[in-house]
Amino acid sequence: MAKLQVSLKARALRYLSAREHSRQELARKLARYAQEGDDIEALLDTLTEANFMSETRFSESLINRRAARFGNSRILSELKSHNIDPDSLTEIKAGLAQDEVARAREVWLRKFGAVATDANGRAKQMRFLLQRGFSHRAIQAAMRAKDENEDDA
């Protein structure tokens, strides 16, 4: 039985129909299947011109997937690893900064639910959030807001 050869464009469209990909990521995936004479960069240019692939949509998609679990520095680091335009990163950073404290609070509540009673416990909670990419300012504000809410109850 002969195996059907799938074109690079069809493969690229299949990848893009599943989720948004960065240019770098899609090029890496397609390189495995490229034959001699295939021009991956020209294909990516064509897909971008036809609006099948968009850096903006990819960035928004990644942010939507990661924002509920990670902080700004982790999200921005991942975007940088995908070679997103530095000007776009500046805009994204400003947008993410607006709700980082609320996101840190949500992640912290899901994991711990209450402020630790001792210094070691608080340090453990802070380290957890730091590893998730939240800033010191956001972590302190999230934990302080929880302390204030407990005092009111």
C-alpha positions in Angstrom: 0.0 0.0 0.0 1.5 3.3 -1.1 1.7 6.0 1.6 0.1 9.3 0.5 2.5 12.2 0.6 1.0 15.3 2.3 2.2 18.6 1.0 3.9 21.1 3.3 1.1 23.6 2.9 -1.5 21.0 3.8 0.6 20.0 6.8 1.0 23.7 7.8 -2.8 24.3 7.5 -3.5 21.2 9.6 -1.1 22.5 12.4 -2.7 26.0 12.2 -6.2 24.6 12.3 -5.4 22.9 15.7 -4.0 26.0 17.3 -2.0 29.2 16.5 1.7 28.7 15.9 4.5 31.2 15.8 6.5 31.5 12.6 9.6 29.9 14.3 7.5 27.0 15.8 5.8 26.2 12.5 9.0 26.3 10.6 10.6 23.9 13.0 7.7 21.5 12.7 7.6 21.7 8.9 11.4 21.3 8.6 11.1 17.6 9.5 8.9 17.0 6.4 10.6 19.3 3.9 12.1 17.7 0.8 14.9 19.1 -1.3 13.6 22.2 -3.1 10.9 23.0 -0.6 11.0 26.6 0.5 9.6 26.8 4.0 10.1 30.5 4.4 8.2 31.3 1.2 5.4 29.0 2.4 5.3 30.9 5.8 5.2 34.2 4.0 2.3 33.0 1.9 0.4 31.8 5.0 1.1 35.2 6.7 -0.1 37.1 3.7 -3.3 35.0 3.5 -3.8 35.7 7.2 -3.7 32.0 8.1 -0.8 32.8 10.4 -0.6 35.9 12.6 2.0 36.9 15.3 -0.7 38.9 17.1 -3.2 35.9 17.2 -0.4 33.6 18.3 0.6 36.0 21.1 -3.1 36.4 22.3 -3.5 32.6 22.1 -0.4 31.9 24.2 -1.4 34.5 26.7 -4.9 33.1 27.0 -3.5 29.6 27.6 -0.9 30.6 30.1 -2.4 33.6 32.0 -4.4 31.4 34.4 -1.3 29.6 35.6 1.7 31.8 35.1 3.0 35.3 35.8 4.2 38.0 33.5 7.8 37.1 33.4 7.2 33.5 32.5 4.7 34.4 29.7 7.0 37.1 28.3 9.9 34.7 28.4 8.0 32.2 26.4 6.9 34.8 23.8 10.6 35.9 23.5 11.6 32.3 22.8 9.2 32.4 19.9 10.9 35.5 18.4 7.9 37.8 18.9 8.6 41.4 17.8 10.0 43.5 20.7 7.5 46.3 20.1 4.7 43.8 20.5 6.2 42.5 23.7 6.2 46.0 25.2 2.5 46.3 24.5 1.8 42.8 25.8 3.8 43.6 29.0 1.7 46.6 29.7 -1.5 44.7 29.2 -0.4 41.8 31.4 0.7 44.1 34.2 -2.9 45.3 34.7 -4.1 42.0 36.2 -1.0 40.3 37.5 -2.0 40.7 41.1 -5.5 39.2 40.5 -3.9 36.3 38.6 -1.4 35.7 41.3 -4.2 35.6 43.9 -6.2 33.1 41.8 -3.2 30.8 41.4 -2.3 31.1 45.1 -5.8 30.4 46.2 -6.1 27.3 44.1 -2.9 25.9 45.4 -2.9 27.0 49.1 -6.2 28.6 50.0 -4.9 30.3 53.1 -1.9 32.2 54.3 0.6 30.0 56.1 0.9 30.6 59.8 4.7 30.5 60.0 7.6 32.1 58.1 8.6 28.8 56.4 5.1 28.3 55.1 4.9 31.8 53.7 8.3 31.4 52.1 7.2 28.2 50.4 4.1 29.9 49.1 6.1 32.9 47.8 8.7 30.5 46.1 5.8 28.7 44.4 4.5 31.9 42.9 8.0 33.1 42.0 8.6 29.9 40.1 5.3 30.5 38.2 6.8 33.8 37.0 4.9 36.3 39.2 6.7 39.4 40.4 7.6 40.1 44.0 5.2 43.1 44.0 2.3 40.9 42.7 3.0 38.1 45.2 3.1 40.5 48.1 0.0 42.3 47.0 -1.9 39.0 46.5 -1.0 37.7 49.9 -1.6 41.0 51.6 -5.1 41.3 50.0 -5.9 37.8 51.3 -4.7 38.8 54.8 -7.0 41.8 54.8 -10.0 39.8 53.5 -9.5 37.3 56.4 -9.4 40.1 59.0 -12.7 41.4 57.7 -14.4 38.0 57.9 
